[in-house]
Amino acid sequence: MKYRFIIFIIIGVLVLFALSHAVNLNVLSKEISRFPKERLIYLCLLATLISLLKSWRFFLLLRKNDIKVSFWQICKVYIAGQATSSIPGGEAFRTVILKEETGVDTKETSGPVVMQALIVFFSSAIIAIIGSLVYGILLNVALIALVLMLLTIYLIWNKKILFKLFGKIGKVKKLKKPAMTLKATQKGVRKNMLHEGSDHKPGGTFLLNIGIGLFSNVVGGLMIYIIVSAYSLPLTFAQSIYIYAMSIIIGAISGIVPGGVGLAEGGIAGVFVLMNVAFEKAFASILIFRFITLVFYILFGAVFLLLFYSKTLIFNKKPIVKK
């Protein structure tokens, strides 16, 4: 983990150095300052809607695994988890507070947690692949996303490969417990993805969650469109949805550093440039977008964390679930 922070600092310095040479910082600051402040309210509301959609998706996955939770419980857990999900290992904190909230062991929730991450990637990859074919850009990135998506689906569909692999890992004494966790995760993922009693037919929960994921990308695209339209940039709503989907793919790739800071902005800027957008206005748009999807999410999550989990997890450390 400490190495990831070192990499984060190095990349941050390099990004600042490159930014100071590639962008007129005075022009950039003026572009940011003239952004209509009332639009920030709309962006925060849309970001909150995305959080609720993701909470709903997580709720459906947990219920599919016979975990009895309320939607409000999952909203609290998911939004509070946003306060830490951008740092290394932060996503695991959401699993911890889920256990505290519901009393369900992390082994039982590992399948839905992994499945949720896969759905985020799948739904964004679908849009990214279609968009790259339509606009004729970043075809290599889209191809990599397609290969990864198909490979992941194949490994889940063909349970024998992973089952044998986990079985061999479990023969090593020190790796027996991790192997059991991986088996439980695989079982949970398959239950979320496949139709009841079938090894090949996709289930209704999986298809509904893909639909939620696609709609989340549309809402995210609307966020970008609200930003770029303020600068009168020549981007359509469809292009904005594509950019948002690509930001998810780039964010997944740049996960080596906390929040993808530096790498994500550079990658999204590349998409803007390929769409013939002026760099200063493009970068101003990106910084506003990242402020909402990073800083706002962290602050919003921190409010939920302090409201619902500070006494139990930070001070008293007593389980939330009533015995």
N, C-alpha and C positions, 0 to 999 in steps of 0.2 A: 504493500500500500504506500509506503514512504517513497518508493521509487516513482510511483505514479504522480505524487505531488512534486517531486523533483522535475519530472518530465513536464508537468503542468507549468512550473515556473519558467523553465527553459523555453517552452513553446510560447508562453505569454510574452517573454522578453523579445523573442524573434518576431512575433506578430506586431508588437508595438513598434519595433524597428522598421519592419516592412511597411506598416501603416503610415509612419511618419514620412516615408519616402514615396509612397504610392498615392497618398491622398493629401490634399490641402486641408489641414486640420481646421483652419479658420472657416473655410467653406463648409466643411463637415459640421462644425458646431453650429453654424448659422442655419444649415438645413434642418438639423435636429430641433433647434429652438423655435423654428417657425412651424413645426408640426402642430396642427389644431389640437389643443388640449382636450376638447370635448370628445375627440375620437378615442382618447385613451380610456374613457369610461366604457365605450362600446367594446373596445378590445378586451378589457378586463371582464366584461360580462360574457363575451364569447369564450374567453379562456376558462371561466367558471363553468360554462355549459360543457366544454370539452372534459373538464374534471368530472362533472356529473355523468357524462356519457361513459367515461372510463370506469367510474364507480359502478354504474349499471352493468357494464360488461363483466367486471370482476364479480359482482353479485351473482350473475347468471352462472358463471363458471363454478363458483363455490357451491351454489345450490345443486348444480348438476352432479357434483361430487358428494351429495347428501350431507352437506354441511349447513346446519340450520342457523342462518343469520338474517338479520333484517337489513333492508336497504340503507337505513339511517346508520347502522353500525358500520357498514362498508364505506359509506360516504365519509364518515369520521376517520376511519382507518386510511382510506386512500388519499384523502386530501392532506391529512396530517403527515403521511409519508412523503408528500411533495417537498417537505422542509429538508429532507435528507437524501432524497433519491438522486440528486445531482452529484453527490460526493461518492468516492470509492466505498463500496459496501453499503451505501445508504439505502439501496432498495431492500436489503435484508431487514432493515429496521421496520419496514412495513409489515413483514412477516411476524416480527416480534410483537408489535402492538396488536396485530390481528389475534395472536395467541392470547395476549392479555385481555383483549376485548371479549373473545368468545370461549376461551378455554380449550380451543382445538389445537392439537399438536402440529408443529410445523411440517412434519412428515405428511400429514393429511392435506395440507394447503400447498405443498410444493408443486403439485401438478397444475392447479389453477394459476399459480404465480407464473410458472414457465409458459403455460398456454397463453396467458395474457400477453406476455412479451412476444410470443410467436405471432399472435393475431395482429399486434401493432405492426410488426415487420411485414406480414403477409398482405394486409390491407394497403399499406403504403407502397409495397413493392408492386402490387397490381396496377396502381395508378402511375407509379414511376415508369414501369415497363411500357404501358400504353402511351404515356406522354412522350417518352423518348422516341418511340416509333413514329408518333404523329409529328413531333417537332424536329426530329432528326438530330438530336443532341444527346450526349452522354450515353450512347448506346452500349458502350463497354460496361459502364456502371449498372445499367439496366440488365444486361446479360448476366453479370455476376449475381445480382439480386435474384434473377430468375433461377439460376443454377442452385443457389443456396436454398431458395424456397422449395424447389422440386426435390432437392436432396433431403431436406428436413422432413418433408411430407412422406417421402419414400421410407425413411428410417422409422417414422411413426407407424406407417401402414404395415411395414414388414417387421413385426415385433420380434421375430426370431434373431435378427442380427444384434439388436441391442440386448436382448435377453441373454444370448450367449456371451456377449461382451461383459455384461454386468456379472454373470455367473463366474467368469474367469477372474474378474477383479475381486470378487467376494472370497475366492480361495486364499487370497493373501490376508493373513490375520488382521493386520493393521487397516486394511481397506474394506473389511467386511461390513462395517457400519455404513460407510459412504456408499457401498454397493447396494445395500438394502434401501437407502434413501433414494438412490437413482432408480431402483426398480419401482418404488412407490411413486416417484415422480412420473416415470414412464406410464404407469397404470393410470394415474390421474389425467395425464395429457391425452391418452387414448380414449378415456371415458368422455372427456370434453370434446374430442374431435369426431369420434365415430358414433354412428347410430347404435342404439341399444341392441346388443346381441349380434352385431355385425363387425367383421374385421376389415371391411372395405368401404362401406357406404358412409358418407359424411353425415353427421348428426345435425338435427335442427338447431341445437344450441350453438354449434360451431358456425353454421351458415348465418345465424342471426348475429353472432358476434363479429363475423366478417362484415356484415351489413353495418353494424354500429361503428366498426373501424373505418369503413369507407365514408360514412356520414361525418365522422370526426375529422377526416381529411377535408371534407367539403367545408365544414365550419372553420377549420384552420386556414383553408384557402380564402375564405371570406375575410379573415383577419388580415392576411397579406394584401388582399385587394383593397381593403379600407385604408391600409397604410400607403400603398403605391398610388392609389387614386388621389390621395392628398398632395402628392408630388407630381400629379399628371403624367405618370410614367406609362409608356405604351404597352401595358400588359392587360390581357383579358382576365376575366374571372377564372376561366378554364386553365390558363397559364399559372394563375396564382395557386390553384389547387395543386397543380403539378409541382410548383416550387415548394409548397408545404410538404408534400409527400417526399420530395427529394431531401428536404431538411431532416425528416425522420430517418431516412436511410443514411444520410451523412452523419447525423447524430449518433446512430448505432455504430458506425465505423469509427467515429472519433471518440468513442467511449473510453479510450485509454487515458484520457485526462478528465478531471472533474467537470461535469456539465458539458463536456466537449468544447470548452472555451478556447477560442482561437482557431481550432480546426474546423468547427462547425460554421463559424462566421466566414472563414475563407472559402469553404466549400459552397455555401449558399451564394456568396458573392460571385463565385465562378459561374453558377447557374444564371444569375442576373446578367453577367457580362455576355454569356453565350446567347442571351435573348436581346442583345444590343441595347442595354440600358446604361445610361451615363453612370460612371462608377461612384461619384460623390453622393448622388441621390440614391443609388442602389445601396451603398453602405449605410447611409442614414436610415433607410428603410429596414435594413437588416438589424441594426442596433436597437431600433424601436421594437421590432419583432422579438428579438432575443431578450430585451428587457421584460416584455410581457411573459414570454414562455420560460424564462429562467428566474429573474428576480421576483416578479409578481407571484409565480407559483411557489417559490420558497417562502416569501412573506405570508402568503395565504395559508400555506401549510403550517407555518410557525404559529399562526393565530390558533388554528385548530389543535395543534400540539399543546400549546399552553392552556387552552380552554379545557381540553378533555383528558390530557395525559400527563400534565406536569406533576401533579400531586402523587399519582400512582407510580409513574416510571422514574421520575427524577428525585422526588423527596421521600415518599413513604415506601415505594417499591413494592406495594401490595397488589395482588392480582385484581383486575377490574371486575372480572366475572364473579358473580355471587354464587357461593357454594350452597 
